Amino acid sequence: MDSADSRRGAAAAGPRDAADLALSLAVELDPELLELALTHRSYAYEHGGIAHNERLEFLGDSILGQAVTVMLYTSHPERDEGELAKRRSSLVSSAALAEIARGLELGDYLRLGRGEELTGGRDKSSILADTVEALIGAAYLSAGHDEATALVLRLIEPLLADPDRFGAAMDPKTSLQELAARLGRGAPAYRIADSGPDHLKRFHATVVLDGEDVASGEGSSKKHAEMAAALQAWTLLQQSAG
């Protein structure tokens, strides 16, 4: 059974036992915090407005950024601030976190509302990335700063082994264009949509290759949304090519 079939099977049977996920993360997680970290707002809304994982996501985002920043600063004394910032952006991007989540089969453990289940929420990059951050937040509250930092470093270790990633993160649109050309996929096109009031507008970009929607990304501007989508598309193409 391929990964897509596995995810459909998981959706039909309900989420997997979160205790299995805790074992794979190798950190002692409070069961209630673990369940909270896996609870998407769509599930919370359909179950009487119970708590969901966005506060934990907020906490985990801060811990993730600090852990990666300190690691890069201490590991690369030869690199300047600009280079370190670009590398950090690559490692904490939604595309990178979604890649980590797929490696953990995290989608199988999510508590999603019916609407998200029906629209492929278990493999939606934004949901997966946010859940990774929520898990980091849960690790901090359950086991403390050092254990949460150690978890972050374990999670990003496979990403550090891919030197091409940093080039793609610095200029994702050009990197995607070059990779697509090498693979004979043609030039990427971008479809843009926006939502929200003018003062809080969010942009959603979808990368299209050969008439096929390949990946998507969000941002506070069209440029940022396109860059996020391009990096996600580059990551997916790189995986399929390698």
N, C-alpha and C positions, 0 to 999 in steps of 0.2 A: 504494500500500500504506500503510495507516495505521500509527501507532506500535506498536499492539498486534501487528499482523501482522508488523511488522519485528522485534519482540522475539522472537516465536515462531520466525521464520526464523533469527534469530541463535542461538537455543537449539538448533535442529536442526543448524545448520552448525558450531557451536562458537563460542567468543569471537572477536571481531575482532582484528586485529593491533594490539597495544598501542602500537606506534610511531605509529600514526595519532592515538591519544589524546594522546601526548606532544606531538605537533605542535600540537594544538588547545589544549593547556595553555600553550604558549609558554614552557616552562621545560626546561632540560637535565636529564633524569632518568636516573640510572643504570639500565640495562635490568633488572638483577636486582632492584633496589629497586622499580621499576615493576611487575614481575611479582609481587613479594611483596605490594605494595599492593593488587593485584587478586585475590589469592588468599583466598577465604573459608574459614573453618575447616571447612566441610562438604567442600570439595574436599581440604583437607589431610588430613582424617580418612580419606577414601577412597583416598588415595595414600600410605599408610604413615606418616602422622603427620608430613608435611613441615611446614615453617614456614608460617604464615599471617599475615594482616595486622593482628592485634589489637594487637601492640606498636607498630606504626607508627600505628595509630589513636590509641592513648594519647598518643603524641608529637604527632601532628597536632592533637588536641583542644586541647592546651596552646598551640600556636602560633596556631591559629585564634582562641582566646579573647584572647590577648595582642594580636594584630593588630587585631581588631575593637575591643577596648577602647581602644587608643591612637588609632585612627582616630576613634572617637566622641568621645573626650576632646578631641582637638585640633580637630575640626570643629564641635563644638557647645559653645563656652564658656558659652553662655547657659543650658544645661540642668543640673539638679541631679543628684546621684548616683542617686536613685531612677529618674528618667527615663532616664538613660544605661543603667542596669542593665536596664530593660525593653526598651530598643532592642537591647542586646546579646543578650538572651535570644531576641528575635525573629530576629536574623540568624544565630545559631549553633544554632537549634533543629533537630531532626531533620527537621521539615517543610521548613524553608528549605534545608537541605543536600540533601534528596532532590529538591527542585525544581531546584537547581543541577545535580545529577547527571543528571536527566532532560534538561536542556538540553544536556548533554555527550553524551547517549546512552550514559552510563556503563554501564548494564546490559549493553550488547552486548559489553563487554570483560571482564566478570567471569569468574573461574574458580570455578565452583560444583560442589558435589556433586550427584549424580543426584537426591536427594530435594528439594533446593532448586530444581533445574531443573523438576521436575515440579509444584512448588507455587508457581510464579511468582516465584521468588527474584530474577530479573533486574529486576523492578519493585517489589520489596519495599522500602518506605521506609527501614526500619531498616538493611538491608544497604547500600542506596545511600548513606545518610548516613554510615555508618561508613567506607565506601570513600573518600568525599571526604576525610574526616579522615586516612585512611591515605595518600592521595596527597599531602596537605600535609606529612605527616611524611616521606615519601619525597623531596619537594622540598627540605625542610630538610637532610636528610642528603646529598643530591646536589649542591645548589647553594648552600647556606648560608642564613642567617637573612634577609637582605635579599630574596633571590629568593623564598623561601617566603612572606614577608610580602606581596610584590608579587603573588604568585599569589592569596593570600587576597583581597586588595582587588579584583583582577580578577573573581574568582568572585562576590563579593557585590555588585558594582556594579549589576547589573540589579535586585537586591532593593531597593537604596536608592532606586530610581526609583519605587517603589510606596509612597506615603505611607499608604495604608490598612493596609498590613502591620503598622505599629507599633500601631495601635489594636487590631487583632485579637490581637496577641501579648500585649497587656496584659490583655485579658479575652476569651480565645478562645471560651468557651462562649456568652457573650452575643452576641459578634460573629457566631458561627455561627448562632445562633437568629434573629438579625435578617436575615442574608443568606438563610437558608433560607425565611423568611417572605416576603421580597421575590420569591424565585424560585418561590413556591408549592409548596415541598417539605414543608411541615408542620414540626412541632416535632421536634428531634433527640432520640433516645433513646440510652442508653449501655448496652452489655453488658460486664460486667466478669468477668475471669478472673484467677487468680493462680497463681504457681508458686514453687518454691524453699522452703527451710526458713524457719521463722518469723523468724529473725534476719537473713535475706537475701531476704525475700520481694519478688518483683517482680509488679507488676500490669499487666494488659493490658486496654485499653479499646477497644471498637469502637463507632463512631458509626453509628447506623441511622436512615435517612430513608426514609419511605414503604415500610418493610419491606425496604429494601436496605442492605447493609453498604457504607458509603461510605469509611471510613478507619479507621485504628487507631493507637494510640500506647501507649507503655510508660512506667512510672514507679515510684518507690519507694513511692508511695501511690496510693489510688484517685483522689484529687483530681488528682495530677500526671499520671496516666495519661489521665484524662478530658480534661485541658487539652491534652495533647500530641495526642490523637486529634481534639479539636475544632479545633485549629490546622491540622492536616493536612487535615481535611475542609473547613475554610474556604478553604484554599489551592486545593484541587481544584475547589470550587464557583466560586470567583472566576475561575479560569482558564477553566472551561467557560462561564461567563456572559459573559466579556469577549472 
